[in-house]
Amino acid sequence: MDAVFLGALDIGGSKIAATIANRSGPLARVTQATIKSGTPDAIARQCLQLLALACERAGIAPNEVSSLGVSSCGPFAVQDQALGLVAPNLCGGLTDSVDLPNDWTYIPLETILRTRYAQVAIENDCIAALTAERHFGAAQNQDNCVYVTWSTGIGFGLCVDGHILRGKHGNAGHAGHMLLSASEDALCGCGNRGDLEALVSGRNLGNQHGQSAADIFSAAHAGEARALAIVHEAARWFGRGLYNLATTLDTQCFLLGGSVWRHHADLLTPIIEAEMMSRFPALIAGITIRSAALDELVADIGALALVMPQEWMADWRLHSPWLNLQTHPVV
């Protein structure tokens, strides 16, 4: 067994996953619903606990982990020269959110993780996912590509001319907060009304329509007219968002992931493609839309890729060791 062990965190609006890996591949992964109450440092403390549990499942001591890669929802902000989160789907203090039982406006992350790990690399979850797809997935030969997550929130990872875009605080790609509608009913957790996330995200669809996004999509698959109308409208807004990015970036492909997309791609794809491809042909010709190859592990593998030695990557590309990874939910 390789003596170097890496840790990875995927911090999302619904769950956190902690993974331990060595050169041969991922050894253990544990998941737990994201804490949304208590003090602002509760999520970072939860991350440390999950990493310790993942180490236990992998049969190693926590101090054997040399580096930690972190894939997290954002946006990020810098306080005391360290990254923290100002995430609308976690911070209840940003708006009058009835579904977030906290008053957080900033979540410390890097400072707490560095109390246990000397080497920590943190990226937006969509940037991490795009990194994974470019190293191991469907974007290995793509210099102009966009990773998109449709989940609790909406996010993007952007690659232009072979360069992943990050911005001054690592927040490039937060196009989920692009304004699309004047609708007063569509409120995003960031405070915007009518941005893309407000209109289509899993959380906000549920808030708007008084039932969970899972129930809405289940009813739509069953042919229920109201649910189908909601889903079709969301897919059209999503297609417009992709079109706006295509006109801005002149991209080659969109790689889609996230829980809403993974479970309902068959229902959403034709609507999104029709909405996007019916626009200015000169700017959208040749663009492909497809699912991320790494599926639900894309952000986890992306987090590992942030700290992975280059000499490991060829073996991982050849053997796809994440395919045998067992996940252990933690109650």
C-alpha positions in Angstrom: 0.0 0.0 0.0 1.3 3.5 -0.9 2.5 5.4 2.2 1.0 8.7 1.0 -2.7 9.2 1.9 -4.9 12.1 0.7 -8.1 13.4 2.1 -11.0 15.0 0.2 -14.1 16.9 1.2 -17.2 17.6 -0.9 -19.3 20.2 0.9 -22.7 20.7 -0.5 -26.0 22.3 0.4 -27.5 18.9 1.3 -24.6 16.6 2.2 -20.9 16.4 3.0 -18.7 13.6 1.8 -15.3 12.8 3.1 -12.9 10.5 1.2 -9.5 8.9 1.9 -7.3 7.7 -1.0 -3.8 6.5 -1.8 -2.1 5.9 -5.1 -4.1 2.7 -5.7 -7.4 4.6 -5.4 -10.1 5.8 -3.0 -10.1 3.6 0.2 -13.2 4.9 2.0 -16.0 7.5 1.7 -18.5 8.6 4.3 -21.4 11.0 3.9 -23.7 12.9 6.2 -26.4 15.5 5.8 -24.9 19.0 6.1 -25.3 20.6 9.5 -27.3 23.8 9.3 -27.7 24.8 12.9 -25.4 25.8 15.8 -22.4 28.1 15.6 -21.0 29.2 12.2 -18.0 26.8 12.6 -20.3 23.8 12.9 -19.8 22.7 9.3 -16.0 22.8 9.4 -16.1 20.8 12.7 -18.4 18.3 11.0 -15.9 18.0 8.2 -13.1 17.1 10.6 -15.2 14.5 12.3 -16.2 12.9 8.9 -12.5 12.8 7.8 -11.6 11.1 11.0 -14.3 8.5 10.5 -13.2 8.0 6.8 -9.7 7.4 8.1 -11.1 4.8 10.5 -12.9 3.0 7.7 -9.7 3.1 5.6 -7.7 1.6 8.5 -5.3 4.5 9.0 -4.7 7.2 11.6 -5.9 10.7 10.8 -2.3 12.0 11.1 -1.3 9.8 8.2 -3.2 12.1 5.7 -0.7 14.4 4.1 -2.9 16.7 2.1 -6.5 17.7 2.0 -8.5 18.8 -1.1 -11.8 20.5 -0.6 -14.6 20.9 -3.1 -17.2 23.3 -1.7 -20.3 25.2 -2.6 -19.8 28.9 -2.5 -19.4 31.8 -2.9 -16.2 32.2 -1.0 -15.0 35.3 1.0 -11.7 36.0 2.6 -11.4 36.9 6.3 -8.1 37.0 8.2 -6.4 35.8 5.0 -8.4 32.5 5.0 -11.3 31.3 2.8 -14.7 30.9 4.2 -18.2 30.4 2.8 -21.0 32.9 2.1 -23.2 30.2 0.7 -26.9 31.1 0.1 -27.9 27.4 0.7 -26.1 27.3 4.0 -26.2 30.8 5.5 -29.6 31.6 6.8 -28.6 35.1 7.8 -28.2 36.3 4.2 -32.0 36.6 3.7 -35.1 35.8 5.7 -34.8 32.1 4.9 -37.6 30.1 6.5 -35.9 26.8 5.6 -32.4 27.5 7.2 -32.4 27.4 11.0 -29.4 29.7 11.5 -28.4 33.3 11.2 -25.0 32.7 9.7 -23.6 35.2 7.2 -20.1 33.7 7.0 -18.9 30.2 7.6 -15.2 29.8 8.6 -13.6 26.9 6.8 -9.9 27.2 5.9 -8.8 28.3 9.4 -10.4 25.3 11.1 -9.3 22.7 8.5 -5.7 24.0 8.9 -5.7 23.2 12.6 -5.4 19.6 11.6 -4.0 19.7 8.0 -1.0 21.7 6.9 -1.7 21.4 3.2 -5.2 22.4 2.2 -6.5 23.3 -1.3 -10.0 24.7 -1.6 -12.0 25.2 -4.8 -15.5 25.9 -5.7 -17.3 22.5 -6.2 -17.9 23.1 -9.9 -14.3 24.1 -10.5 -13.2 20.9 -8.7 -15.7 18.9 -10.7 -14.4 20.4 -13.9 -10.9 19.6 -12.8 -11.9 15.9 -12.4 -13.6 15.8 -15.8 -10.6 17.3 -17.5 -8.2 14.8 -15.8 -10.3 11.6 -15.8 -13.7 12.1 -17.4 -15.4 13.5 -20.5 -13.4 16.7 -20.9 -9.9 15.3 -21.3 -9.5 16.7 -24.7 -11.6 19.8 -24.3 -10.0 23.3 -24.0 -13.3 25.1 -24.0 -15.9 23.4 -21.7 -18.3 24.2 -18.8 -19.2 21.9 -15.9 -22.7 22.6 -14.6 -24.4 21.4 -11.4 -28.2 21.3 -11.1 -28.7 20.4 -7.5 -29.7 22.2 -4.2 -28.1 25.2 -6.0 -26.9 26.0 -9.5 -23.2 26.4 -10.2 -20.7 26.4 -13.1 -17.0 25.6 -13.6 -15.5 27.4 -16.6 -12.6 26.5 -18.9 -11.6 28.8 -21.7 -8.7 28.2 -24.1 -7.4 25.5 -21.7 -7.5 27.7 -18.6 -9.9 27.2 -15.7 -11.3 30.5 -14.6 -11.2 31.3 -10.9 -11.4 35.1 -10.3 -10.2 37.1 -7.4 -11.7 35.0 -4.6 -12.3 31.7 -6.6 -15.9 32.7 -7.3 -15.8 32.7 -11.2 -18.6 30.5 -12.4 -21.3 31.7 -10.0 -23.6 32.2 -13.0 -26.4 30.7 -11.0 -26.9 34.2 -9.8 -27.3 35.7 -13.3 -30.5 37.7 -13.4 -33.1 36.3 -15.8 -36.5 37.3 -14.7 -38.3 40.1 -12.9 -40.4 37.5 -11.0 -41.0 38.5 -7.4 -42.0 34.9 -6.5 -38.6 33.5 -7.3 -36.4 34.3 -4.3 -32.8 33.0 -4.1 -31.0 32.4 -0.9 -28.5 35.1 -1.9 -31.4 37.7 -1.8 -31.8 38.0 -5.6 -35.2 37.7 -7.1 -35.4 36.1 -10.5 -31.8 34.7 -10.9 -31.3 31.3 -12.4 -30.9 29.6 -9.0 -34.1 31.2 -7.7 -35.9 29.9 -10.8 -34.7 26.3 -11.1 -32.6 25.0 -8.2 -33.9 22.1 -6.2 -34.2 24.1 -3.0 -36.0 27.0 -4.6 -38.4 25.0 -6.7 -39.5 23.4 -3.4 -39.8 26.8 -1.7 -41.8 28.3 -4.6 -44.3 25.5 -5.0 -44.8 24.2 -1.5 -43.6 20.7 -2.1 -40.1 19.1 -2.5 -38.4 19.1 -5.8 -38.2 15.3 -5.6 -42.0 15.2 -5.3 -42.5 17.7 -8.2 -40.2 15.6 -10.5 -41.8 12.4 -9.4 -45.2 13.8 -10.3 -43.9 15.1 -13.6 -42.5 11.6 -14.6 -46.0 10.3 -13.8 -47.5 12.8 -16.2 -49.2 15.1 -13.7 -50.0 18.3 -15.7 -49.1 20.9 -13.0 -45.8 19.2 -12.2 -44.9 18.9 -15.9 -45.6 22.6 -16.4 -43.2 23.5 -13.5 -40.5 21.2 -14.7 -40.8 22.4 -18.3 -40.6 26.0 -17.3 -37.5 25.3 -15.1 -35.8 23.5 -18.0 -36.5 26.4 -20.3 -34.9 28.9 -17.9 -32.0 26.5 -17.5 -31.6 26.3 -21.3 -31.5 30.1 -21.5 -28.8 30.2 -18.8 -26.7 27.8 -20.8 -27.3 29.9 -24.0 -26.1 33.0 -22.2 -22.9 31.3 -21.1 -22.4 29.9 -24.6 -22.6 33.4 -26.1 -20.2 34.7 -23.5 -17.6 31.9 -23.6 -17.8 30.4 -27.1 -17.7 27.0 -25.4 -17.5 23.5 -27.0 -19.5 21.5 -24.5 -21.5 21.5 -21.3 -21.0 18.7 -18.8 -23.9 18.4 -16.4 -24.1 16.9 -13.0 -25.9 17.4 -9.6 -28.7 15.4 -8.1 -31.5 17.1 -10.1 -29.8 16.4 -13.4 -28.6 12.9 -12.6 -32.1 11.7 -11.6 -34.1 13.5 -14.3 -31.8 14.0 -17.3 -34.1 12.1 -19.6 -37.0 14.4 -18.9 -34.9 17.6 -19.0 -32.5 17.1 -21.9 -34.9 17.6 -24.9 -36.4 20.8 -23.3 -33.0 22.3 -22.5 -31.6 21.5 -26.0 -34.7 22.9 -27.7 -34.5 26.1 -25.7 -30.8 26.6 -26.3 -30.5 25.4 -29.8 -33.3 27.6 -31.1 -31.2 30.7 -30.6 -28.5 32.4 -32.7 -27.0 29.6 -34.7 -23.6 31.2 -35.2 -22.9 31.2 -31.5 -24.2 27.7 -30.6 -23.4 25.5 -33.6 -21.5 22.4 -32.6 -22.0 22.7 -28.8 -22.8 19.4 -27.0 -24.7 18.8 -23.8 -24.0 15.6 -21.9 -23.7 14.1 -18.4 -20.5 14.2 -16.5 -18.6 10.9 -16.9 -17.7 10.7 -13.2 -21.4 10.9 -12.1 -22.1 11.5 -8.4 -18.4 11.2 -7.5 -17.2 14.0 -9.8 -16.7 16.6 -7.0 -15.1 14.1 -4.7 -12.6 13.0 -7.4 -12.1 16.7 -8.2 -11.2 17.4 -4.6 -8.6 14.6 -4.7 -7.2 15.9 -8.0 -6.5 19.2 -6.3 -3.8 17.6 -4.2 -3.0 14.5 -6.1 0.7 14.0 -7.2 1.0 14.1 -11.0 2.6 10.6 -11.1 -0.7 9.0 -9.8 -2.9 10.4 -12.5 -2.0 8.1 -15.4 -2.8 5.0 -13.3 -6.1 6.5 -12.2 -7.0 7.3 -15.8 -6.2 3.8 -16.9 -7.9 1.9 -14.0 -10.8 4.2 -12.9 -10.3 3.0 -9.3 -13.2 5.1 -8.0 -15.7 2.7 -9.6 -15.2 0.2 -6.8 -15.6 2.8 -4.0 -18.1 1.9 -1.3 -19.9 4.8 0.4 -21.0 4.7 4.0 -23.8 7.1 5.0 -23.5 8.4 8.6 -26.7 9.2 10.4 
